[in-house]
């Protein structure tokens, strides 16, 4: 989808108007026959100044548009896509000036290698030199003789081919300054949206995915996920062993992995039928050449057998890794299930214990409530008794007080009567 958007942007920029300044200034101006207060034209120099100002502003606008569109096409729009597969796998986007717009890591090794590097704005040649120097410093002993797959995409096929050769030469020049001895194989890339999604899923570039699809198209029994785990050299060996031809791959001339259609890979060389008519020394020379060629073929056959054996070992190792990973995953799943069951059983026990504690607490609270009720009733009864006792004491006290008061009154009356009698006696004596 993004490539369709880029093509659409290219077409839009190309279709922008490119007006000629001369056509604008020489365009005839027909004055209006009648003017109102808005369209009334000034006379004299004001008209000429206004026309020149308008023409100058329009020309400046055109220059700005043209310059902006040119700058966008040269600097911001993706012109080429370059995929490199060595493990790490990366994809590089460049503009028309062969400057880096972005570098995308396609797997974990690439993320580690690109960590701390910001290549945006770098020249392509400088970026490749720095990248391969970083790769050589981080490469292990087993990866010092890799095969590098270079894939280039550009709408112009000729430009794509030239850029492919240019980058191959640059990579060869950089590798000569490092300890890495590598072959560079190249191809023209045809990216698609679906291919981009699959490449991200497998953790490889679109270039390697295109190569794997070519192999899968000739042998559908292959597993694409397993092929994605193989290196580029192993894929080439596999192609030769199964006689799968990669038409789009350009290999170095001295590569061990040769086309399955080569004559030397079919059978050993034989002397010519007319060898008996040749002089002895010529026959001997021809026999020596035949022997040398046969020895070379034997060496090639041995190399192929060794490569096939190595590929078989790698396939077996990958299968063992998958089985071990599957077994480990099964163990982890079983362990997780056991832990889940144990946790469930523990939770059930905790729930039962909490239920028992809750019932015990409820029973204890009930007993406490009954005891409190009994104590309350006892206290109420005691209070009632105390109230009756106080009442009785109060009544007794009142009754005692009343009796005492009556006694005092009687005493007072008796005393009062006695006083009156005495007073009468005193009065009688006085009369006398």
QUIMO-V672739 format. One record per helix or strand. SS is the DSSP state (2 for helix, 1 for strand). FROM is the first residue (numbers start at 1). TO is the last residue. If there is no record, write none. Layout:
SS|FROM|TO ; SS|FROM|TO
This chain:
2|2|14 ; 2|21|25 ; 2|45|76 ; 1|80|85 ; 1|89|94 ; 1|99|105 ; 2|108|114 ; 1|123|123 ; 2|124|138 ; 2|141|143 ; 1|147|153 ; 2|157|175 ; 1|183|188 ; 2|193|202 ; 2|206|218 ; 2|224|229 ; 2|232|241 ; 1|250|250 ; 2|263|265 ; 2|273|277 ; 2|280|431
